[in-house]
Amino acid sequence: MVMACIALVIFGGACSGPSATRATPIASETNVDTTVTTATLAPTSPADVPRGIAPTSVATRAVPAITPLPPEETDLPVTPAAAGTLPSPVTATSTPTSAPRLDALRLGLSPVAQGLSGPLLVTHAGDASGRLFIVEKTGAIRLVVEGQLLERPFLNIADRITSSGYEQGLLGLAFPPDFAARGFFFVNYTDKNGDTVIARFTVTSDPDLADPGSEFKVLEIDQPAANHNGGHIVFGPDGHLWIGTGDGGAANDRYGNGQNPDTLLGKMLRLDVATDLSQPYTIPADNPWVNADWAGRDMRNEVWALGLRNPWRYNFDRSTGDLWIADVGQNQIEEVNVVRLGSAGGLNFGWPAMEGAACFQQAGCDQAGLEMPVLTYNHGGGDCSVTGGYVYRGAQYPALNGVYIYGDFCSGRIWGLDAASPGAPVLLLETRSSLSSFGEDEAGEMYVTDLGRGIVQQLVAE
């Protein structure tokens, strides 16, 4: 946060040659995908579906052109130690008693907001306000209130970020479970030096306006390259902040971070950022390597899992507490991993020994102790970079309940997978969107962001 010689890579893929099939996202287009298609088995590549009607009118701003990064350019895995347990979810909804009928689903997209500057995320504050918060790559957080996009940003920190690189900018936003009472939240951005910053901000007396001067830096991570910045942050059902970091960029894990216990790069971090606000963070006592070594070496205590290349969107199932992680591949294979509730942590997802479920750059690699993905797909037909989503738990579309929904940034395809008993994924919708992220509102309804065209749309089912 590249793969088919197009922009890509907020999500960290590598260009595979001149046979790329999709052009750089077109910022000037204004049509919104509203087409509904019948589901078919993935990974087939049906013809593009024409786009539908124009969106409803919303206050607009000029959307700047986004320049892609140039094309990108193994260590042996070691069995990790066991550790603390992933706790039970804070909230829960009813779990479906029967498998979802993926082959019968029909999906579409309904416009919510347009005229955005590189939207990368849409989320909610969990405060019963009904507001949607949209993260713009160029440094602002926008608000949709009662269906209207407000012109004034909720927060604007464009003055302190770097967004020139395709995987740089304001990348993540997370609200703690008690945000309504405490009034602070967290963001992930790349600073003027291109390094990662996790920071806390406070809302003013106006609930629709945060104070840009209230910044309190929680964590800073040096980045050796402009790509593979990860960027997502999310509060888990344990109330802790989970931070997925990329491997430092370039390609082929050039900097040797995926299997390096001395760095926070290429990892899933788990931090307590809300108990003692006088400190940047404290380390949960049940983090995996607080009281254990990793292959005879000391692992950073912030780390909950290792071996990630560039996790581009991960989320907890609000019903089961399971953690779904989409990790962008190198040149051939995209993957999604699931960590079931009750995991002890201390997991190794394999990069750079593995790309997906295959050995990377060497035959017969040692896979002992590695976590295998629950699904993979190969590049081709326009697919080149996975965008992780959510397990649907909303109320508007019961037929979607229990379906993990994810997509591909390059092709704009959206698939579904039975979260409880994963089998073959099903292609649910063809779009022409640059699918930079999925999102949820407080009720569990789902949204998608289109990076290139500056659009947010709601996922709907018939």
C-alpha positions as CSV (number, residue, x, y, z in Angstrom):
1,M,0.0,0.0,0.0
2,V,1.9,-2.5,-8.6
3,M,1.4,-5.5,-9.9
4,A,0.3,-5.4,-13.5
5,C,2.6,-2.5,-14.5
6,I,-0.2,-0.1,-13.5
7,A,-0.3,2.1,-10.6
8,L,-0.8,-0.3,-8.1
9,V,0.5,-0.2,-5.1
10,I,-0.7,1.2,-2.4
11,F,-0.9,-2.4,-2.1
12,G,2.6,-3.4,-2.8
13,G,2.6,-5.6,-5.9
14,A,5.3,-5.8,-8.5
15,C,5.0,-5.2,-12.2
16,S,5.1,-8.4,-14.1
17,G,5.7,-7.1,-17.6
18,P,4.2,-5.3,-20.5
19,S,1.2,-7.6,-20.7
20,A,-0.8,-5.6,-18.1
21,T,-4.4,-5.2,-19.1
22,R,-5.6,-2.3,-17.0
23,A,-4.6,1.3,-17.3
24,T,-3.8,3.7,-14.5
25,P,-7.0,4.7,-12.7
26,I,-8.8,7.6,-14.4
27,A,-9.3,10.4,-11.9
28,S,-11.6,12.4,-14.2
29,E,-14.3,9.8,-14.7
30,T,-17.6,10.4,-12.8
31,N,-19.8,7.5,-13.6
32,V,-20.5,5.1,-10.7
33,D,-20.8,1.4,-11.0
34,T,-24.4,0.4,-10.3
35,T,-24.5,-2.8,-12.4
36,V,-25.7,-6.0,-10.7
37,T,-24.4,-9.3,-11.9
38,T,-25.2,-12.9,-11.2
39,A,-22.5,-14.7,-9.2
40,T,-20.1,-17.1,-11.0
41,L,-17.2,-19.2,-9.8
42,A,-13.9,-17.4,-9.4
43,P,-11.4,-17.0,-10.8
44,T,-13.1,-16.8,-14.2
45,S,-12.7,-13.5,-16.2
46,P,-16.0,-12.5,-17.8
47,A,-16.2,-9.5,-20.0
48,D,-16.4,-6.1,-18.4
49,V,-19.9,-5.0,-17.4
50,P,-20.9,-1.5,-18.6
51,R,-21.1,1.2,-15.9
52,G,-24.5,2.5,-15.0
53,I,-26.1,5.8,-14.1
54,A,-24.3,8.8,-12.8
55,P,-24.2,9.4,-9.0
56,T,-26.5,11.6,-7.1
57,S,-25.3,15.1,-6.7
58,V,-22.8,15.7,-3.8
59,A,-20.5,18.6,-3.1
60,T,-17.4,18.0,-5.2
61,R,-13.8,19.0,-5.3
62,A,-11.2,18.5,-8.0
63,V,-9.5,15.1,-7.8
64,P,-5.8,15.3,-8.4
65,A,-4.1,12.9,-10.8
66,I,-2.2,10.2,-8.9
67,T,1.2,9.1,-10.3
68,P,2.1,5.4,-9.9
69,L,5.4,4.1,-8.6
70,P,7.7,2.5,-11.1
71,P,7.9,-1.3,-11.1
72,E,9.5,-3.0,-8.1
73,E,12.4,-4.8,-8.1
74,T,14.5,-15.5,1.3
75,D,14.9,-16.1,4.3
76,L,14.0,-19.6,5.8
77,P,11.0,-19.7,8.1
78,V,11.3,-20.7,11.7
79,T,8.5,-22.2,13.8
80,P,7.2,-19.4,16.1
81,A,6.5,-19.7,19.8
82,A,3.0,-20.0,21.3
83,A,1.6,-17.1,23.2
84,G,-1.4,-15.2,24.5
85,T,-4.9,-15.9,23.3
86,L,-7.0,-13.8,20.9
87,P,-9.8,-12.7,23.3
88,S,-13.5,-12.9,22.8
89,P,-15.2,-10.2,20.8
90,V,-16.7,-7.2,22.6
91,T,-19.9,-7.3,20.6
92,A,-21.6,-10.1,18.8
93,T,-24.5,-10.7,16.4
94,S,-26.3,-13.9,15.5
95,T,-24.2,-16.4,13.6
96,P,-26.1,-18.0,10.6
97,T,-27.2,-21.5,11.2
98,S,-26.9,-22.5,7.5
99,A,-24.2,-21.9,4.8
100,P,-24.9,-18.8,2.7
101,R,-26.0,-19.4,-0.9
102,L,-23.2,-17.7,-2.7
103,D,-24.3,-18.9,-6.1
104,A,-27.6,-17.1,-5.7
105,L,-26.3,-13.7,-4.6
106,R,-26.8,-10.7,-6.8
107,L,-24.8,-7.6,-5.8
108,G,-24.6,-4.0,-6.9
109,L,-23.1,-0.6,-5.8
110,S,-25.1,2.4,-4.8
111,P,-23.3,5.9,-4.8
112,V,-22.7,7.6,-1.4
113,A,-20.1,10.3,-2.1
114,Q,-17.9,11.5,-5.0
115,G,-15.4,14.3,-5.7
116,L,-13.0,12.8,-3.1
117,S,-9.2,13.1,-3.2
118,G,-7.9,9.5,-3.4
119,P,-10.3,7.8,-0.9
120,L,-8.6,4.9,0.9
121,L,-11.0,4.0,3.7
122,V,-14.5,4.5,5.0
123,T,-15.4,3.6,8.5
124,H,-17.5,4.7,11.5
125,A,-16.9,5.9,15.1
126,G,-19.1,3.5,17.0
127,D,-20.8,6.4,18.7
128,A,-24.4,6.0,17.4
129,S,-24.1,9.1,15.3
130,G,-24.6,7.4,12.0
131,R,-21.7,9.3,10.5
132,L,-19.3,7.9,7.9
133,F,-15.7,8.9,8.0
134,I,-13.8,8.8,4.7
135,V,-10.0,8.9,4.7
136,E,-8.4,10.7,1.8
137,K,-4.9,9.8,0.7
138,T,-3.9,13.4,0.5
139,G,-4.4,14.1,4.2
140,A,-8.0,14.8,5.1
141,I,-10.8,12.9,6.8
142,R,-14.2,13.7,5.3
143,L,-17.6,13.2,6.9
144,V,-20.9,12.0,5.4
145,V,-23.7,13.1,7.7
146,E,-27.3,12.2,6.9
147,G,-26.3,11.2,3.4
148,Q,-24.4,14.4,2.6
149,L,-20.7,14.9,2.2
150,L,-19.6,17.8,4.3
151,E,-17.2,20.3,2.6
152,R,-15.3,20.9,5.8
153,P,-13.0,18.1,6.7
154,F,-13.2,16.4,10.1
155,L,-9.4,16.5,10.2
156,N,-6.9,17.9,7.7
157,I,-3.2,17.0,8.3
158,A,-2.0,17.5,4.7
159,D,0.7,19.9,6.0
160,R,2.6,17.1,7.7
161,I,2.3,14.1,5.4
162,T,3.9,12.8,2.2
163,S,1.4,11.5,-0.3
164,S,3.5,11.8,-3.5
165,G,4.3,8.1,-3.5
166,Y,1.5,5.8,-4.6
167,E,1.6,4.0,-1.2
168,Q,2.1,7.1,0.9
169,G,-0.3,9.5,2.5
170,L,-3.0,9.3,5.1
171,L,-3.5,5.6,5.1
172,G,-5.5,4.5,8.2
173,L,-8.1,5.6,10.8
174,A,-9.3,3.8,13.9
175,F,-11.7,4.7,16.7
176,P,-11.4,3.1,20.2
177,P,-14.5,1.3,21.5
178,D,-15.2,4.0,24.0
179,F,-14.7,6.9,21.5
180,A,-18.0,8.5,22.4
181,A,-16.9,9.0,26.0
182,R,-13.2,9.8,25.5
183,G,-13.2,11.7,22.2
184,F,-9.8,10.6,20.8
185,F,-8.9,8.5,17.8
186,F,-5.9,7.3,15.9
187,V,-4.5,7.7,12.4
188,N,-1.7,6.1,10.3
189,Y,0.2,8.3,7.9
190,T,3.6,8.7,6.2
191,D,5.4,11.9,7.3
192,K,7.6,14.3,5.3
193,N,10.5,11.9,5.5
194,G,8.4,9.0,4.2
195,D,8.3,7.2,7.5
196,T,5.3,5.7,9.2
197,V,3.6,7.6,12.1
198,I,0.8,6.3,14.3
199,A,-0.8,9.3,16.1
200,R,-3.6,10.2,18.4
201,F,-5.9,13.2,17.9
202,T,-8.7,14.7,19.9
203,V,-12.1,16.0,18.9
204,T,-13.0,19.6,19.7
205,S,-16.3,20.7,21.3
206,D,-17.7,20.4,17.8
207,P,-18.2,16.7,17.3
208,D,-17.7,17.1,13.5
209,L,-14.3,18.7,13.9
210,A,-11.0,17.3,15.3
211,D,-8.1,19.5,16.5
212,P,-5.1,19.1,14.2
213,G,-2.9,20.6,16.9
214,S,-3.8,17.8,19.4
215,E,-1.5,15.3,17.7
216,F,0.3,12.9,20.1
217,K,2.6,10.5,18.3
218,V,2.2,6.9,19.5
219,L,4.7,5.1,17.2
220,E,7.2,6.0,14.5
221,I,8.7,3.5,12.1
222,D,11.5,4.2,9.7
223,Q,10.7,3.2,6.1
224,P,13.6,2.3,3.8
225,A,11.4,2.7,0.7
226,A,8.3,4.4,-0.5
227,N,6.2,1.3,-0.9
228,H,4.8,-1.5,1.3
229,N,3.8,0.9,4.1
230,G,0.8,-1.2,5.2
231,G,-1.3,1.6,6.7
232,H,-4.3,-0.1,8.2
233,I,-5.0,0.2,11.9
234,V,-8.0,-1.4,13.7
235,F,-9.1,-1.9,17.3
236,G,-9.6,-5.6,18.1
237,P,-12.3,-7.1,20.3
238,D,-9.7,-7.0,23.0
239,G,-9.7,-3.1,22.9
240,H,-6.1,-3.0,21.7
241,L,-4.8,-1.4,18.5
242,W,-3.6,-3.8,15.8
243,I,-1.1,-2.4,13.3
244,G,-0.2,-4.3,10.1
245,T,3.2,-3.3,8.7
246,G,4.7,-4.0,5.3
247,D,8.2,-5.4,4.8
248,G,9.8,-2.1,4.0
249,G,9.3,-2.0,0.3
250,A,11.2,-2.5,-2.9
251,A,10.7,-6.2,-3.9
252,N,11.7,-9.7,-2.8
253,D,11.9,-8.5,0.8
254,R,15.1,-6.6,-0.1
255,Y,15.7,-5.4,3.4
256,G,15.2,-8.7,5.0
257,N,12.4,-7.7,7.4
258,G,9.8,-10.4,7.0
259,Q,11.6,-12.9,9.1
260,N,13.7,-10.5,11.2
261,P,12.8,-10.4,14.9
262,D,14.6,-7.1,15.4
263,T,12.3,-4.9,13.3
264,L,8.6,-4.0,13.4
265,L,8.3,-4.2,9.6
266,G,6.6,-7.2,8.0
267,K,4.6,-7.8,11.2
268,M,1.2,-7.6,12.9
269,L,1.6,-5.5,16.0
270,R,-0.7,-5.4,19.0
271,L,-0.5,-2.4,21.4
272,D,-2.4,-1.0,24.3
273,V,-2.8,2.7,23.4
274,A,-5.8,3.6,25.6
275,T,-5.0,2.6,29.2
276,D,-2.3,5.1,30.0
277,L,-2.5,8.2,27.8
278,S,0.6,9.7,29.3
279,Q,2.7,7.1,27.4
280,P,2.7,6.4,23.7
281,Y,1.7,2.8,24.3
282,T,2.2,-0.1,26.6
283,I,2.7,-3.7,25.6
284,P,-0.1,-6.2,26.5
285,A,1.3,-8.8,28.9
286,D,-0.1,-11.6,26.8
287,N,1.6,-10.6,23.6
288,P,3.3,-13.7,22.2
289,W,7.0,-12.9,22.7
290,V,6.9,-11.0,26.0
291,N,8.1,-14.0,27.9
292,A,9.3,-16.2,25.0
293,D,12.1,-16.2,22.4
294,W,11.7,-16.9,18.7
295,A,14.2,-19.5,17.4
296,G,16.5,-18.6,20.2
297,R,16.4,-14.9,19.5
298,D,14.5,-12.0,21.2
299,M,11.5,-10.9,19.2
300,R,10.2,-7.3,19.6
301,N,7.5,-7.5,22.2
302,E,5.1,-5.4,20.1
303,V,4.8,-8.2,17.6
304,W,1.8,-10.6,17.5
305,A,2.7,-12.2,14.2
306,L,5.4,-12.1,11.5
307,G,6.0,-13.0,7.8
308,L,3.7,-10.4,6.2
309,R,4.6,-8.7,2.9
310,N,2.1,-5.8,2.7
311,P,-1.2,-6.5,4.6
312,W,-3.7,-4.4,2.7
313,R,-6.8,-4.3,4.9
314,Y,-7.5,-6.8,7.7
315,N,-10.5,-6.8,10.0
316,F,-12.2,-8.7,12.8
317,D,-15.5,-10.5,12.2
318,R,-17.8,-8.6,14.5
319,S,-19.8,-11.8,15.2
320,T,-17.1,-14.4,15.8
321,G,-13.9,-12.4,16.5
322,D,-12.0,-14.1,13.7
323,L,-9.2,-12.0,12.2
324,W,-9.1,-11.9,8.3
325,I,-5.9,-10.6,6.8
326,A,-5.3,-9.9,3.1
327,D,-1.6,-9.9,2.2
328,V,-0.5,-8.5,-1.2
329,G,1.7,-10.9,-3.2
330,Q,4.8,-10.3,-5.3
331,N,4.4,-11.2,-9.0
332,Q,2.0,-14.1,-9.1
333,I,-0.1,-14.9,-6.1
334,E,-2.5,-13.0,-3.8
335,E,-3.6,-14.4,-0.5
336,V,-6.1,-14.1,2.4
337,N,-5.4,-15.5,5.9
338,V,-7.8,-16.1,8.7
339,V,-6.9,-16.4,12.4
340,R,-9.7,-18.0,14.3
341,L,-10.9,-16.8,17.7
342,G,-8.8,-18.4,20.4
343,S,-5.5,-18.3,18.5
344,A,-2.5,-18.1,20.8
345,G,-0.7,-15.6,18.4
346,G,3.0,-16.0,17.6
347,L,2.1,-16.8,14.0
348,N,4.3,-16.8,11.0
349,F,2.6,-16.1,7.7
350,G,5.7,-17.1,5.7
351,W,6.9,-14.2,3.7
352,P,9.5,-14.2,2.0
353,A,9.9,-18.0,2.0
354,M,6.3,-18.2,0.7
355,E,4.2,-16.3,-1.7
356,G,0.6,-17.5,-1.0
357,A,0.9,-21.3,-0.5
358,A,3.8,-21.6,-2.9
359,C,7.6,-21.5,-2.2
360,F,9.0,-18.1,-3.3
361,Q,12.3,-18.1,-5.3
362,Q,13.3,-21.5,-4.2
363,A,12.0,-25.0,-4.6
364,G,11.2,-27.2,-1.7
365,C,11.2,-24.5,1.0
366,D,10.7,-25.4,4.6
367,Q,7.0,-24.8,5.4
368,A,7.1,-26.2,9.0
369,G,5.3,-24.0,11.4
370,L,3.9,-21.6,8.8
371,E,0.3,-20.4,8.6
372,M,-1.2,-21.3,5.2
373,P,-3.7,-18.9,3.6
374,V,-7.3,-19.8,3.5
375,L,-7.5,-18.7,-0.1
376,T,-5.2,-17.6,-2.9
377,Y,-5.6,-16.5,-6.5
378,N,-3.1,-15.9,-9.4
379,H,-2.5,-12.8,-11.4
380,G,-4.2,-12.8,-14.8
381,G,-7.3,-11.4,-16.5
382,G,-6.6,-8.0,-14.8
383,D,-6.3,-9.3,-11.3
384,C,-3.1,-8.3,-9.6
385,S,-3.5,-7.0,-6.0
386,V,-5.9,-8.2,-3.2
387,T,-8.0,-5.7,-1.2
388,G,-9.2,-7.3,2.0
389,G,-12.7,-6.8,3.2
390,Y,-15.1,-7.9,5.9
391,V,-17.4,-10.7,6.9
392,Y,-20.8,-9.2,6.3
393,R,-22.9,-9.0,9.5
394,G,-25.4,-6.3,8.5
395,A,-29.2,-6.5,8.7
396,Q,-30.2,-5.2,5.3
397,Y,-29.2,-8.2,3.3
398,P,-29.6,-11.5,5.3
399,A,-28.5,-13.6,2.3
400,L,-25.0,-12.1,2.7
401,N,-24.7,-13.0,6.4
402,G,-21.5,-14.9,7.1
403,V,-19.9,-14.1,3.7
404,Y,-16.3,-12.7,3.7
405,I,-16.3,-10.1,0.9
406,Y,-13.0,-9.0,-0.7
407,G,-11.8,-7.8,-4.1
408,D,-8.9,-6.9,-6.4
409,F,-7.6,-3.4,-6.8
410,C,-6.7,-3.7,-10.4
411,S,-9.6,-5.6,-11.9
412,G,-12.3,-4.3,-9.6
413,R,-13.7,-7.7,-9.1
414,I,-15.5,-8.5,-5.9
415,W,-15.7,-12.1,-4.5
416,G,-17.4,-13.8,-1.6
417,L,-16.3,-16.7,0.6
418,D,-18.2,-18.7,3.2
419,A,-16.4,-17.5,6.3
420,A,-17.4,-20.4,8.5
421,S,-16.5,-23.1,6.1
422,P,-14.3,-21.7,3.3
423,G,-14.5,-23.4,0.0
424,A,-14.2,-22.0,-3.5
425,P,-14.8,-18.3,-3.7
426,V,-17.5,-17.0,-5.9
427,L,-17.3,-13.9,-8.1
428,L,-20.1,-11.6,-6.9
429,L,-19.6,-8.5,-8.9
430,E,-17.6,-7.0,-11.8
431,T,-16.8,-3.3,-11.4
432,R,-14.4,-0.9,-13.0
433,S,-13.4,0.5,-9.7
434,S,-9.9,0.9,-8.4
435,L,-10.9,-1.0,-5.2
436,S,-8.7,0.6,-2.6
437,S,-10.7,-0.5,0.4
438,F,-13.9,-1.9,1.8
439,G,-15.5,-0.4,4.9
440,E,-18.3,-0.8,7.4
441,D,-20.8,1.5,9.0
442,E,-21.9,1.0,12.6
443,A,-24.8,-1.3,11.5
444,G,-22.4,-3.6,9.6
445,E,-23.4,-2.5,6.1
446,M,-20.5,-2.5,3.6
447,Y,-18.9,0.1,1.4
448,V,-16.2,0.3,-1.2
449,T,-13.8,3.1,-2.1
450,D,-12.6,3.8,-5.6
451,L,-9.1,5.4,-5.4
452,G,-8.8,6.7,-9.0
453,R,-12.3,8.1,-9.5
454,G,-12.7,9.6,-6.0
455,I,-15.9,7.7,-5.2
456,V,-17.4,5.9,-2.2
457,Q,-20.3,3.4,-2.9
458,Q,-22.4,1.1,-0.7
459,L,-22.5,-2.6,-1.5
460,V,-26.1,-3.7,-2.0
461,A,-27.7,-7.0,-2.6
462,E,-31.0,-8.1,-4.3
